[in-house]
Amino acid sequence: MKLEEAIQSSKFKNDVHKASLNILYTAWWLKTVLSRELKEFGLTHEQYNVMRILKGKHPEQMCVRDIASRMIEKNSNVPRIIDRLVTKKLVKRATSEVDRRETVISLTPSGLSLLDNSTSSINQAMEAQVSIGQQEAQVLNQLLEKVRAKE
Protein backbone atom coordinates (compact mmCIF):
# COMPACT_ATOMS: atom_id res chain seq x y z
CA MET A 1 0.00 0.00 0.00
CA LYS A 2 1.26 3.45 -0.84
CA LEU A 3 1.98 5.78 2.06
CA GLU A 4 -0.51 8.33 0.71
CA GLU A 5 -3.30 5.74 0.90
CA ALA A 6 -2.26 4.52 4.35
CA ILE A 7 -2.21 7.95 5.97
CA GLN A 8 -4.76 9.50 3.60
CA SER A 9 -2.56 12.45 2.75
CA SER A 10 -0.35 13.42 -0.15
CA LYS A 11 1.08 16.62 1.30
CA PHE A 12 4.74 16.24 2.17
CA LYS A 13 7.35 18.95 2.62
CA ASN A 14 9.67 17.03 0.25
CA ASP A 15 10.73 13.48 -0.61
CA VAL A 16 13.06 13.25 2.40
CA HIS A 17 10.13 14.13 4.67
CA LYS A 18 7.97 11.55 2.90
CA ALA A 19 10.70 8.91 3.23
CA SER A 20 11.00 9.62 6.96
CA LEU A 21 7.26 9.18 7.44
CA ASN A 22 7.39 6.06 5.27
CA ILE A 23 10.07 4.55 7.54
CA LEU A 24 8.00 5.32 10.65
CA TYR A 25 4.81 3.94 9.14
CA THR A 26 6.54 0.80 7.87
CA ALA A 27 8.20 0.18 11.24
CA TRP A 28 4.82 0.48 12.96
CA TRP A 29 3.20 -1.85 10.39
CA LEU A 30 5.93 -4.48 10.73
CA LYS A 31 5.82 -4.27 14.54
CA THR A 32 2.04 -4.85 14.41
CA VAL A 33 2.46 -7.90 12.15
CA LEU A 34 5.10 -9.36 14.44
CA SER A 35 3.07 -8.56 17.58
CA ARG A 36 0.28 -10.80 16.30
CA GLU A 37 2.74 -13.67 15.89
CA LEU A 38 4.37 -13.14 19.29
CA LYS A 39 1.00 -12.88 21.04
CA GLU A 40 0.39 -16.55 20.23
CA PHE A 41 3.48 -17.35 22.31
CA GLY A 42 2.59 -14.97 25.14
CA LEU A 43 5.53 -12.68 24.35
CA THR A 44 5.96 -8.97 23.73
CA HIS A 45 8.51 -7.51 21.30
CA GLU A 46 10.74 -6.50 24.17
CA GLN A 47 10.62 -9.94 25.79
CA TYR A 48 11.40 -11.58 22.46
CA ASN A 49 14.30 -9.15 21.93
CA VAL A 50 15.76 -9.97 25.38
CA MET A 51 15.48 -13.69 24.68
CA ARG A 52 17.16 -13.32 21.27
CA ILE A 53 20.00 -11.35 22.87
CA LEU A 54 20.44 -14.09 25.49
CA LYS A 55 20.38 -16.77 22.79
CA GLY A 56 23.25 -14.98 21.03
CA LYS A 57 25.44 -15.55 24.11
CA HIS A 58 24.00 -18.93 25.10
CA PRO A 59 25.14 -20.89 27.08
CA GLU A 60 26.93 -17.93 28.66
CA GLN A 61 25.05 -15.64 31.02
CA MET A 62 24.66 -11.90 30.51
CA CYS A 63 24.33 -9.01 32.92
CA VAL A 64 21.32 -6.73 32.67
CA ARG A 65 23.46 -3.77 31.55
CA ASP A 66 24.83 -5.71 28.56
CA ILE A 67 21.34 -6.87 27.58
CA ALA A 68 20.05 -3.28 27.77
CA SER A 69 22.87 -2.00 25.55
CA ARG A 70 21.83 -4.41 22.77
CA MET A 71 18.09 -3.74 22.85
CA ILE A 72 16.38 -2.48 19.69
CA GLU A 73 14.14 -0.18 21.75
CA LYS A 74 16.68 1.62 23.92
CA ASN A 75 14.11 3.02 26.36
CA SER A 76 12.92 -0.45 27.38
CA ASN A 77 12.81 -1.22 31.10
CA VAL A 78 15.03 -4.31 30.95
CA PRO A 79 14.80 -5.27 34.66
CA ARG A 80 10.98 -5.26 34.43
CA ILE A 81 11.09 -7.31 31.20
CA ILE A 82 13.41 -9.82 32.86
CA ASP A 83 11.10 -10.00 35.91
CA ARG A 84 8.24 -11.04 33.61
CA LEU A 85 10.40 -13.60 31.80
CA VAL A 86 11.50 -15.05 35.17
CA THR A 87 7.84 -15.31 36.24
CA LYS A 88 7.13 -17.22 33.01
CA LYS A 89 10.17 -19.45 33.76
CA LEU A 90 11.75 -18.54 30.41
CA VAL A 91 14.92 -17.06 31.92
CA LYS A 92 16.70 -17.47 35.23
CA ARG A 93 18.53 -14.96 37.35
CA ALA A 94 21.75 -15.69 39.25
CA THR A 95 24.50 -13.85 41.06
CA SER A 96 27.64 -13.32 39.01
CA GLU A 97 30.63 -15.46 39.98
CA VAL A 98 32.94 -12.59 39.00
CA ASP A 99 31.15 -9.73 40.76
CA ARG A 100 28.70 -10.66 43.54
CA ARG A 101 26.96 -7.28 43.13
CA GLU A 102 25.98 -8.13 39.57
CA THR A 103 22.98 -10.17 38.48
CA VAL A 104 23.33 -12.38 35.41
CA ILE A 105 20.56 -13.79 33.25
CA SER A 106 20.34 -16.94 31.12
CA LEU A 107 17.68 -18.77 29.14
CA THR A 108 15.99 -21.81 30.65
CA PRO A 109 15.36 -24.93 28.54
CA SER A 110 11.70 -23.92 28.19
CA GLY A 111 12.84 -20.42 27.18
CA LEU A 112 15.09 -21.88 24.48
CA SER A 113 12.24 -24.04 23.20
CA LEU A 114 9.74 -21.16 23.12
CA LEU A 115 12.30 -18.93 21.42
CA ASP A 116 12.94 -21.54 18.71
CA ASN A 117 9.20 -21.96 18.07
CA SER A 118 8.43 -18.24 18.09
CA THR A 119 11.42 -17.46 15.84
CA SER A 120 10.16 -20.00 13.33
CA SER A 121 6.75 -18.31 13.34
CA ILE A 122 8.32 -14.83 13.06
CA ASN A 123 10.48 -15.94 10.12
CA GLN A 124 7.43 -17.33 8.30
CA ALA A 125 5.49 -14.10 8.91
CA MET A 126 8.40 -12.01 7.63
CA GLU A 127 8.68 -14.09 4.47
CA ALA A 128 4.93 -13.80 3.90
CA GLN A 129 4.70 -10.05 4.55
CA VAL A 130 7.98 -8.51 3.39
CA SER A 131 7.91 -8.72 -0.38
CA ILE A 132 11.40 -7.69 -1.46
CA GLY A 133 14.24 -9.79 -2.82
CA GLN A 134 17.75 -10.24 -1.49
CA GLN A 135 19.29 -7.52 -3.69
CA GLU A 136 16.55 -5.03 -2.81
CA ALA A 137 17.05 -5.89 0.87
CA GLN A 138 20.78 -5.19 0.58
CA VAL A 139 20.09 -1.78 -0.99
CA LEU A 140 17.45 -1.02 1.64
CA ASN A 141 19.87 -1.97 4.44
CA GLN A 142 22.50 0.36 3.00
CA LEU A 143 20.00 3.21 2.72
CA LEU A 144 18.67 2.73 6.25
CA GLU A 145 22.21 2.67 7.63
CA LYS A 146 22.90 5.88 5.73
CA VAL A 147 19.79 7.45 7.29
CA ARG A 148 21.18 6.53 10.75
CA ALA A 149 24.74 7.70 9.96
CA LYS A 150 24.53 10.44 12.62
CA GLU A 151 23.27 8.07 15.31
Salt bridges, closest charged atoms under 4 A:
GLU4 OE2 - LYS18 NZ 2.49
GLU73 OE2 - LYS31 NZ 2.86
ASP83 OD1 - ARG93 NH2 2.33
ASP99 OD1 - ARG101 NE 3.05
GLU102 OE2 - ARG65 NH1 3.57
ASP116 OD1 - LYS55 NZ 2.99
GLU151 OE1 - ARG148 NE 3.80
